[in-house]
Structure formats: C-alpha cells, structure tokens
Amino acid sequence: MKKMRNIKNSLILSGLLVLSTSCETPKEGFQTAYQSVSTSPGDSSPEGRIAFDKLTNGGRTLPAVQDVTRIVNSPGDLPSGGDCAPSGVAPKAVPVTPPKAVPVVSTNGKSPFRRNINPSGKDPQYGVSLKNHARPERGCYPVENVSLAKAKQAIASQNFSMTSDSKSKDASSSEMRTLGAAILSMQYLNGGVFQIGRPNKTMPFEMCDDKSKSSQQFGSKFRISRKGNAQHGLSVAQYVHEWGHLIGNSSMPGGGNVYSAFLKAIGGKVRTEDSGGGQAPCLVSRYADNRSNEHFAEVLTAFVTEPSILLNNKGPGAKACKRAYAFFEKTLFKKGSRARECM
C-alpha cells in the first residue's frame, strides 16, 4: 500500500510538471479515473482501479513520463508563439474519441451529394474568398443530413477535434455538423478516409470569437475565426480551405508534396502576389491570386464545394482551372469523378 501511494504521488508530480509546461488539453476521462484512486486504490471504482493498474503495472512500476503525458494530455501542442490559453486555463474541447480510420460515408446506392450549381450554369466570378458565398458555403454534402453523432465520427476518423480558445464560445452542434459535412464530402470523393492530410496526432479546429484574428492553419491546429456576424464556422468552404493548407504541405504517394504535384499538373507556377510571374491563376475567386498556397486552397475548395466553377471558368486562367479539375478528379482523390454528382 505504501509503495502504491509513493507511485501515486510521483504520478501527481509528473502530471503537474507536464501540465505546467504545455498548452495541451487534459483528458477528462483519464483524470476522472485517476482521481478516483487519489485517496486509496482500495476505495476506488472498478474503472478507476483498472485505469490506475494499467498505467502502473498493477502498482509495481512507475511509468515513463512520456506515458503520463500521452494519457493525461491529448496530443496537439500549440506552436511556439501560438494562441496558448492563459496559465491554468485549459482550452475547451468537444470530447471526440478517435476510432480506427474507416470510411464513414454510407451511400446506400444513392449519391449523398446534391446539385450545387449556379442556376445559369455560368462562372459566378466570385469577388471574395469562397467561404463568403452561399453555394460554396453550403457545399455538396447537405449539412442537414449530417447528425451530430455522424459529425463526431467523421471528425475523429480524420484525427481532428473541435475546441475553442479560452475567450470564445464552445463549438456549437451546428459548427460540428458543418465540419462533419466538409469531411464527409472529402471522404466521399476519396471512397473512404482521406489519408493525405490526415495528421498523425489529433489536430484541433479551434473556434475563435476575436474579430481581429483571421482563420489560419498553424503547425498543430486550425483557427476558425467566427468574425462576428459572418459565422465562418458555419461555412463548409471555410473548413475545406484551411484543411487544404495541411493537404498542400502533405506528401504525395510516390514522392514530393501536393503543392508541387498540383503546380506540375496545371502547367507550372501561377502568377500571384508572391510569385513574381507565372501563368494566369485559376480565378475561382478574387482571393485565389492572393498567394500561391491560397490559390491551391481556394481551387481545392471549389472542387469540393462547387466543382462547376472549375469547368465553367471564363477567366484568363480557364485552362489552369480545367487542369486543376483533372488533377483532383484523377490524381488526388481516388473517386474524384463523383464531383460531377454535385453539378
């Protein structure tokens, strides 16, 4: 019994050291089980005793600090200089337990997509980023067909989670279902979990109410800015766009990353504010020529949420748009031809 208490005290100290030096989210399930043995293992619940015994090899060994870190904290530290919550304040998280990576789209022989095209069939020539326009905002996979349970399953299957920073409201069920619709769209186009751009450890979409901060993909999280009344957390296009940056930096099967494979497929570098020259970009929106990485994210978002923009594009980069469509349809996604079900 004395040995068990010594181990327990060491665990408490290790846990405090870990929590005080990171910006990670505590795992409530383990904490509850651990606290249940905080007075005496013999007085704990059966679940608490099992959890404690598993961690300590039946009370005989002190686990490595990294094991304590792995269980007490969920993975996904904020990058250096990121928006870490104030000391002692844990980010608020939606508990999503990642299952095995299995397809979560069930078609039952029918397409889950709806038609999502300009009534005239013409290039809408969007003036600002796609996330601000009605059709890409709603996407191809109807949010109303995504239950909260299905959304959580989809989020977990891609190794994502949803959180909010310490000064923002929790992610709403509508926001979770919108992210779920974005993920289900990608998985339907891929015929299962999309492994390109699936992080190795849980990566959160963090909701932010601060109007001065824009949406952004960091090294270990996505920030989704609600921007006051704009409600970008309810835009399928917003989630796809930010996820697109992670996808662009990911490896392609056979070598190289997605960004470079995309540029090669469409005929080389595109002319954007940071490129210093190149071919005319595929202008699915007036944000697509902002930066080269933004060009990719916007064009990918168009393919996932309103693919007809690429085939009907009338801008100077119309050829690049058609080549981009072919790249997403035949190379990036395993079942990319399903995009036509949205037209």
SULSUL-V737551 format. One record per helix or strand of 3 or more residues. SS is the DSSP state (2 for helix, 1 for strand). FROM is the first residue (numbers start at 1). LEN is the number of residues. If there is no record, write none. Layout:
# SULSUL-V737551
<<SS:FROM:LEN> <SS:FROM:LEN>>
This chain:
# SULSUL-V737551
<<2:2:19> <2:28:8> <2:41:3> <2:46:11> <2:65:8> <2:130:3> <2:134:5> <2:143:3> <2:148:10> <1:160:5> <2:173:18> <1:203:6> <1:221:5> <2:228:3> <2:232:3> <2:236:13> <2:258:9> <2:292:14> <2:308:4> <2:318:15> <2:336:7>>
